[in-house]
Amino acid sequence: MDPAAQGAPAYYIWEVPGKPLAIHLRLDVIDRMSVDILRGFGAVPKRGAEVGGVLTGMIEPGSVTVVRVEDFEAVPCKYVRGPSYLLTEYERMLFDQVCERRSSRNAGHTYAVGYYRSHTREGLALAPEDIQLLDQYFPEAAGIALLVKPFATKPGLAGFFVRENSAFPAETPKEFPFRRWELTGEEPPRRPPAQETKLAERRVERIFSVEPEIPPEAPAESNAPEPKSRTGMWMVAAFVFLLLGVLLGYEASRLNAPRRPSDFAMSLAIERSGENLTVHWDPDSRPVRSASNGVLEIEDSGERKRVELDRASLSSGSIVYRNASDKVRFRLVVYLNSELSVSEELPWPR
């Protein structure tokens, strides 16, 4: 559903025909929450760790109640009982503090309106502990829940849960992809064609390569004696020009020196995690921070696979892959713009 066509271009509007409640979800909440969800998903082998917290916004009563989700606040979990989002007594106290601080009487314009959690279990349904949190902290009819099921190679799947006859349904009445351009119909960041990509990569290599400096040829010495009356003047002038040359040379080298290739390393690494491989890269490296999107190319069992990476996926810093053979090669390519890209390749095992 196109939010722009619904009169709310900054939001995805979740509504079900015949239901007296609609949810307006800010698109930048999807962008920012995806980063947190994917980071947890890549942190634990096989299933991935779940993350959760509090949705904040406002509730607008009417013939159709509108719940606006403007932001969220994560509540940490130490996973003492596995990768599921199961809070300890201390973590429940933290959840309670967030809800109190974000309550309508304390927070003002925007306040706590519901609960969210990533879902790495089977299906897409609320668990008893979710409903217990919702009944305790969001007992009003407009209190909502959001579950997001992440995937490594495709957009996450999400669904809102709203009370019907004072109880939450067993499944969401409407699922939706948890990625901005899947919802808005926008064009995803353009990936350059293969020929342009190779040309751009060669340009990057030339830009970031360090050419050896060739010292200037020394002038031929002259044996003819200088007139004594001019020797002192030439010595002073030579010293001045030498000093000026040193200063200009230093400034030129400081401004124009090519960057070292290490400045653009993405620290690609592979870790064995049970039956899976976890591919890591540095989300704070210069190429990843500057990239709009990327792709992870995988060569496994003679087959080539491509995993498209959006901005949120790159920021997560890792992806989990189930390998089919004992020798796999990974190549991470990030696109700085339509003409420039940076790549890093690593075999497993090394």
C-alpha positions, 0 to 999 in steps of 0.5 A: 500500500502506497503511503503517499496515496493515503495522504500520509507520505511519511507513514505506512498505514496498516488498516483492515476493512471493517476494523475500528482501528488503523495504525500509522507507522513512521517509515523512518521507524522501520529503517531504524528498528530494522538495524537493531533487529538485524544486529540481534538476528546476526548475533546468535547462530541458527535462530538469531536473538530477539530484541524488543521494547516500547512503541511510542506515539499517540492515539487519536480517538474517533469512529476509526481510532488512529494509533500513530507510531512515531518512535520506539525505545529498546529494552535490553535483554541478557538472554539468560534463557536462550535467544528468545526475548524473555525478560528477567525480573531486573529487565522487567523492572527496566521495562516498567521504568521505560513505560512509566517515563513514557506514559501519557502523564509524563511524556507529553505529546508522544507516549507509550502506545504498545510493544514490539518484538522481533520474532525468530521462532516458528510462525508469527504469533504472540507468546504468553509472555507477550500478552502478559506484558501487554495486559500489564502495561497496555491494557487499553483497547488501543494498545498494540503489538508489533512482531517482526520476523527477520530474514537474512536474504529477503525483507522481514515479515511484520504484523500488528496485533490489536485486541478483538473483544478484549483479547489478542487474536492468535495471528495478525489479520494482515502481514506486511514486508518490513522494508521501506521501498517494499511498502512505498513502491519507491525504487530501491537504491540503484545498483550499477550494471556489472560492466559499470561496477567493474569500471568503478572498482578499477577507478577506486583502485587507481584512486586509492593506490599509492604511487612511489614518489620519484625524487627530482633530478639534481641540477648539474653542478657548474665549476664556474666561480660566481662573482664574489659580489653576487655570491651572498645574494644568491645564497640568501635567495637560494635559502628563501626558495628552498624554505618556500619549496619545503613549505609548498611541498608539505602542503601539497602532499598533505592535501593531495596525497592518496589515501592508504588502501587500509583506510577503506578496509571493511574487515571482512571476517567469517566465523563458524557458528554451529551449522552456519557461517556468520559473515562479519564486516565493520559497519563503522568502516568508511566504505560501509558508512558511506554506502547506500546499498551493497551485495554479498556474493557467495560462491558455494558448491560451484553455484554463485548466489547474491544477497542484496544488502540495503542500508539497514542490512549494511549497518547490522555488520553481519549476516548468517549463511548456511553453507552447502560445502566445505569451501566457500568464497565471500565477496562484499561489494558496497556502492558509494554512488552510481559510479564508485564501489569498494569490494573485499573478498575472503575464502572460507576456510582461509 
